[in-house]
Amino acid sequence: MTERIRCTVGPESVRMLELGHPWLIADAWTKKWPKGRAGALAELVDDRGRLLATALLDPGERVVARVLEFGPMELDRGWLNRRLEQALRLRRNHLDLTGSTAYRLVNGEGDGLPGLTVDRYGDYLMVQIYCEGWRPHLPLIVQGLQQIFSPAGVYEKTRPRNTRELEAVSDSKSYGRLLAGQPASPRLAVQENGLTFLVTLEQGLNTGLFLDQRENRRDLMGRVKGKRVLNLFAYTAAFSVAAAAAGATLVTSVDASPGYTAWGRENFGANRLNPKRHEFIVGDCFQVLQELAAAGKTYDIVLMDPPSFSTTAKSRFTTRGGTSDLVAAALPLLPSGGLLITSSNHQKVEVPDYLKELRRGALKGGAELRVIACNGQSGDFPYPVTFPEGRYLKYVISVRS
């Protein structure tokens, strides 16, 4: 039986809960709560004792509790399996996953399991916990996943706190562990939009394929035939593979990591695309942009999907401020009528503020940009309308006038 404690919340939290927000933020009221372990069920009540919600406790964190149900509940196999089945139905009934064996099956708050994600990679499932309250219930989660999805294996990818400091070495360390089933191959081939990508379920902070961009890569494939494409912060070159496979005449992929660049070449080979027909540049993106501009290079499409934070020997990038500098540096390579595609997954930068960054970049670069599309994450990353934080990905397509 799961530990259960009764917790009184303050007026501001009552208002947020009544609006349907799934997070309870630590405040003066939460400091008075009874002591409870991570994973306990917190019955959230107002000062009159009225039950507002049942939440998963994560003491000591900023988000001290995450709502599982706006009412009474038991965290048991029946409840969990119903949530997993509901997530599966959403994807089967409303999403086009044709040609894809890599996508998100459970997206935390968007699937009623806040702080928990489950990704499919071929015959394997990858669990990630963003709330330690789920840790005691991990065996129950694995049982449910095995029962409903029958995977070959279930992995967990841990999320260390100091990810910024670890980024430079993250591709060489193991953050994934097998929870159940058979181990996957070190380089596992999965499908996305009919293309093949190689992922790793054990090594690195990430698997090598950002699933939330699946629909944006599909969109790119409809725009690139006969075009020259520059892909900055290319990572393992998933956007580059999509562009080359869809008929781009030249794809130039730039990334600071030799390891990720080699991985990108492997992805080209996995799709029978000759990497020698395209360009791979290892280097700081700002420095490479200067060199390409000095050489008089131009591209029909410039795409940039930088991490929220990165550091190289030559520069430090952050979404705020860095985006405008990056846009300004890229504009000399983009002629009139060319497409500038910019993307950010920084949750704390909302769309209006992100567009201001693009405006500052355009003004610095002496150009005019006209937005023709502003997309978000793929549909397998749903979020409740009561949880605007769930709409984190910005993918903006602009035309240079």
C-alpha atoms as one frame of an Amber mdcrd trajectory, in Angstrom:
protein
   0.000   0.000   0.000   1.435   3.385  -1.013   2.155   5.820   1.810  -0.462
   8.582   1.926  -0.311  11.972   3.670  -2.812  14.832   3.916  -1.388  18.193
   2.817  -3.009  21.616   3.097  -2.216  24.027   0.282  -2.330  27.841   0.215
  -4.792  30.076  -1.656  -2.546  30.575  -4.706  -2.052  26.823  -5.064  -5.802
  26.291  -4.689  -6.363  28.686  -7.577  -3.812  26.930  -9.796  -5.225  23.495
  -8.983  -8.750  24.679  -9.738  -7.425  25.887 -13.120  -6.156  22.360 -13.724
  -2.416  22.958 -13.416  -0.642  19.672 -12.520   2.258  21.127 -10.500   2.394
  22.128  -6.859   5.279  24.574  -6.339   7.061  24.638  -2.959   6.069  27.603
  -0.767   5.492  28.533   2.878   2.500  26.183   3.043   4.369  23.120   1.759
   7.062  23.617   4.426   4.393  22.802   7.047   3.415  19.502   5.428   3.882
  16.216   7.317   7.110  14.438   6.479   6.703  12.046   3.576   9.020  10.068
   1.341   9.384  10.562  -2.400   6.666   8.482  -4.020   4.064   8.953  -1.314
   0.585  10.084  -2.313  -0.228  13.595  -1.140  -3.912  14.346  -0.692  -4.044
  18.068  -1.456  -6.755  19.884   0.497  -7.697  23.521   1.041  -7.903  25.139
   4.471 -11.445  23.758   4.893 -10.291  20.191   4.262 -11.837  19.939   0.782
  -9.955  17.413  -1.385  -8.604  19.087  -4.528  -6.287  16.461  -5.966  -4.091
  13.444  -5.288  -0.452  14.034  -6.181   2.892  12.260  -6.249   5.174  13.656
  -3.569   8.728  14.763  -4.376   9.903  16.503  -1.167  12.812  18.909  -1.338
  12.233  19.809  -4.991  10.822  23.022  -6.445   7.895  21.036  -7.869   7.084
  19.359  -4.574   4.089  17.380  -5.861   2.638  16.437  -9.268  -1.058  15.824
  -9.700  -2.070  12.316 -10.713  -5.823  12.795 -10.328  -8.089  15.730  -9.510
  -9.875  13.634  -6.918  -9.259  10.441  -4.929  -7.245   7.544  -6.394  -5.019
   4.549  -5.707  -1.666   4.260  -7.453  -1.946   0.594  -8.397  -1.551  -1.569
 -11.480  -5.122  -0.936 -12.657  -4.797   2.860 -12.515  -1.356   2.891 -14.156
  -2.342   0.499 -16.938  -5.386   2.610 -17.773  -3.141   5.635 -18.233  -0.725
   3.665 -20.422  -3.567   2.319 -22.564  -5.016   5.820 -22.910  -1.636   7.093
 -24.148  -1.457   4.271 -26.684  -4.971   5.010 -27.989  -4.125   8.678 -28.515
  -1.226   7.739 -30.760  -3.069   5.001 -32.639  -6.188   7.070 -33.268  -4.850
  10.555 -33.907  -1.241  10.445 -35.142   0.356   9.378 -38.412   3.272   7.200
 -37.341   3.637   5.490 -40.706   7.247   4.549 -41.359   8.283   5.331 -37.782
   9.313   2.920 -35.035  10.813   5.684 -32.879   8.424   8.022 -31.071   7.175
   8.987 -27.616   4.617   6.679 -26.020   4.122   8.571 -22.752   4.716  12.303
 -22.453   4.474  13.084 -18.755   1.799  15.660 -17.964   0.360  15.317 -21.481
  -0.574  11.702 -20.814  -1.597  12.067 -17.174   1.689  10.690 -15.834   3.521
  13.878 -14.802   7.278  13.612 -14.517   7.441  10.328 -16.462   8.240   9.720
 -20.141   8.433   6.522 -22.168   9.945   6.444 -25.666   9.782   3.665 -28.208
  12.946   2.757 -30.113  12.077  -0.175 -32.337  11.344  -3.166 -30.103  12.682
  -1.389 -27.011  11.231   1.112 -24.558  13.131   3.878 -22.778  11.846   5.237
 -19.459  12.955   8.597 -18.082  12.012   9.904 -14.651  11.919  13.678 -14.076
  10.332  13.293 -10.643  11.951  11.065  -8.020   8.477  10.322  -6.737   8.239
   7.724  -9.504  11.374   5.874  -8.357   9.632   3.592  -5.796   6.981   2.766
  -8.417   9.442   1.860 -11.180   8.815  -1.927 -10.884   5.077  -1.289 -11.308
   5.790   0.864 -14.382   7.971  -1.822 -15.942   5.302  -4.475 -15.321   2.689
  -2.301 -17.005   4.910  -1.602 -20.010   5.677  -5.289 -20.446   2.026  -6.246
 -20.165   0.704  -3.664 -22.640   3.553  -3.234 -25.147   5.503  -6.548 -24.949
   8.896  -4.928 -25.660  12.114  -6.854 -26.196  13.588  -4.823 -23.358  12.960
  -1.837 -21.112  15.714   0.695 -20.366  15.940   3.667 -18.051  17.986   6.707
 -19.036  18.956   8.682 -15.943  19.034  12.486 -15.965  21.919  13.807 -13.832
  21.469  17.283 -12.398  24.650  18.843 -13.776  23.898  18.213 -17.454  25.527
  21.474 -18.571  28.869  20.464 -17.102  28.527  16.958 -18.500  27.664  17.894
 -22.105  31.237  17.805 -23.340  31.785  14.214 -22.186  28.211  12.922 -22.201
  28.594  10.916 -25.413  31.229   8.681 -23.804  29.472   7.746 -20.548  26.674
   5.297 -19.819  23.489   6.830 -18.441  21.187   4.042 -19.600  20.527   0.766
 -17.806  18.498  -2.293 -18.707  15.536  -2.778 -16.375  13.972  -5.835 -18.013
  14.281  -8.049 -21.075  17.166  -8.511 -23.484  19.903  -5.921 -24.077  19.836
  -3.915 -27.302  22.763  -3.672 -29.711  25.156  -0.749 -29.046  23.905   0.905
 -32.245  20.216   0.127 -32.632  18.605   0.868 -36.010  15.162   2.514 -35.819
  12.849   4.036 -38.406  11.542   7.590 -38.655   9.532   8.828 -41.635  10.803
   5.839 -43.595  14.458   6.653 -42.874  16.908   4.693 -40.718  18.685   6.198
 -37.732  21.171   4.630 -35.345  20.568   5.187 -31.630  22.169   4.076 -28.396
  20.139   3.178 -25.325  23.071   3.042 -22.908  25.744   5.560 -23.867  25.378
   9.318 -23.452  22.801  11.683 -21.994  20.712  11.343 -25.166  20.040   8.480
 -27.551  21.181  10.220 -30.741  17.713  11.067 -32.098  15.469  13.841 -30.774
  12.005  12.402 -31.273  10.145  15.676 -30.760  11.407  16.920 -34.148   9.961
  14.034 -36.191   7.153  16.043 -37.791   9.479  18.999 -38.411  11.934  16.740
 -40.240   9.025  15.484 -42.334   8.128  19.104 -43.112  11.728  19.825 -44.111
  11.702  16.912 -46.550   8.964  18.658 -48.535  11.047  21.837 -48.931  14.562
  20.763 -49.910  14.503  19.131 -53.347  17.175  20.695 -55.523  18.281  23.018
 -52.698  21.544  23.643 -50.855  21.119  23.164 -47.106  23.297  24.276 -44.189
  22.582  22.456 -40.898  24.167  24.087 -37.835  24.546  22.235 -34.522  23.871
  19.114 -36.576  24.369  16.643 -33.702  24.027  13.166 -35.323  22.764  14.757
 -38.566  19.126  13.613 -38.455  17.937  16.789 -40.225  20.799  16.406 -42.706
  19.821  12.815 -43.518  16.210  13.912 -44.032  17.314  16.689 -46.386  19.710
  14.515 -48.395  17.168  11.698 -48.720  14.537  14.169 -49.964  16.730  15.433
 -52.811  18.862  18.299 -51.502  21.794  18.782 -53.867  24.212  19.606 -51.045
  23.895  19.303 -47.273  26.584  20.866 -45.105  26.484  19.628 -41.502  28.353
  21.572 -38.805  28.929  20.407 -35.230  31.636  20.932 -32.614  31.809  17.211
 -31.735  33.918  14.844 -33.868  32.058  11.916 -32.298  28.624  13.200 -33.254
  29.885  14.065 -36.744  31.137  10.497 -37.232  27.765   9.253 -35.992  26.121
  11.492 -38.585  28.183   9.877 -41.346  26.998   6.483 -40.086  23.395   7.665
 -40.352  24.027   8.676 -43.955  25.456   5.226 -44.655  22.518   3.507 -42.967
  20.276   5.160 -45.583  22.565   4.374 -48.526  23.384   8.048 -48.895  26.965
   8.700 -49.908  28.392  11.051 -47.256  31.149  12.054 -49.698  28.557  13.892
 -51.802  27.891  16.181 -48.835  29.981  18.175 -46.376  30.717  17.532 -42.700
  32.521  20.261 -40.768  33.762  19.853 -37.195  34.002  23.235 -35.547  32.411
  26.057 -33.607  29.338  27.170 -35.528  30.048  30.903 -35.154  33.594  30.466
 -36.444  32.456  28.243 -39.314  29.797  30.794 -40.337  32.484  33.470 -40.585
  34.672  31.191 -42.692  31.840  30.192 -45.013  30.799  33.830 -45.479  34.411
  34.847 -46.206  34.548  32.116 -48.865  31.388  33.492 -50.503  29.258  30.405
 -49.790  25.474  30.675 -49.982  22.643  28.286 -49.174  18.957  28.088 -50.039
  18.079  26.864 -46.535  19.924  27.510 -43.285  18.740  25.439 -40.325  19.891
  25.882 -36.743  18.792  23.739 -33.797  21.271  24.577 -31.027  21.076  23.197
 -27.499  19.792  25.627 -24.882  23.331  25.877 -23.557  26.692  24.832 -25.018
  30.324  25.735 -24.626  33.213  25.257 -27.031  36.809  26.405 -26.850  35.880
  29.490 -28.900  32.411  30.501 -27.737  29.568  30.017 -25.274  25.977  29.763
 -26.533  22.740  30.388 -24.658  19.281  30.712 -26.205  18.701  34.177 -24.744
  21.008  36.578 -26.590  22.883  33.869 -28.442  20.038  33.232 -30.878  20.108
  36.791 -32.235  23.884  36.636 -32.713  23.579  33.306 -34.488  20.856  34.590
 -36.820  22.889  37.674 -37.665  25.956  35.539 -38.414  23.966  33.215 -40.703
  22.195  35.868 -42.779  25.189  36.678 -45.055  24.958  33.092 -46.345  21.238
  33.320 -47.139  20.141  35.154 -50.310  16.783  36.813 -50.791  14.042  34.178
 -50.950  16.027  31.711 -48.869  14.606  29.953 -45.818  15.936  30.434 -42.318
  14.757  27.685 -39.964  15.463  28.270 -36.281  14.600  25.983 -33.398  14.874
  25.991 -29.617  13.734  23.582 -26.907  14.390  26.062 -24.084  11.258  25.702
 -21.941  11.642  29.063 -20.216  11.767  31.041 -23.488   8.219  31.471 -24.773
   7.281  32.021 -28.411   6.891  35.846 -28.243  10.316  36.200 -26.591  11.858
  33.818 -29.096  10.470  35.858 -31.984  12.049  38.945 -30.405  15.401  37.134
 -30.557  14.847  36.532 -34.274  13.901  40.195 -34.728  17.095  41.332 -33.020
  19.105  38.986 -35.222  17.442  40.246 -38.386  18.097  43.873 -37.422  21.741
  43.098 -36.628  22.076  41.347 -39.963  20.369  44.134 -41.884  17.695  41.815
 -43.294  13.946  41.352 -43.181  12.501  37.981 -42.173   8.902  36.936 -42.760
   7.601  34.039 -40.650   5.636  31.498 -42.697   5.343  28.785 -40.026   5.774
  28.484 -36.271   5.635  24.828 -35.286   6.074  22.998 -32.005   6.911  19.455
 -31.005   5.448  16.407 -32.722   1.971  15.202 -31.765   3.312  12.342 -29.654
   4.462  15.061 -27.224   0.976  16.271 -26.188   0.369  18.711 -23.351  -2.774
  19.786 -21.491  -4.205  23.230 -22.246  -3.946  23.781 -18.478  -0.158  23.282
 -18.661   1.374  25.860 -21.039   4.879  24.807 -19.915   4.318  21.664 -21.967
   4.546  23.678 -25.195   8.328  24.050 -25.130   9.637  23.512 -28.682   9.847
  26.453 -31.071  10.482  25.700 -34.757  10.191  28.855 -36.834  10.439  28.969
 -40.633  11.183  32.419 -42.057  11.745  33.712 -45.578  14.418  36.327 -46.148
  12.923  39.166 -48.178
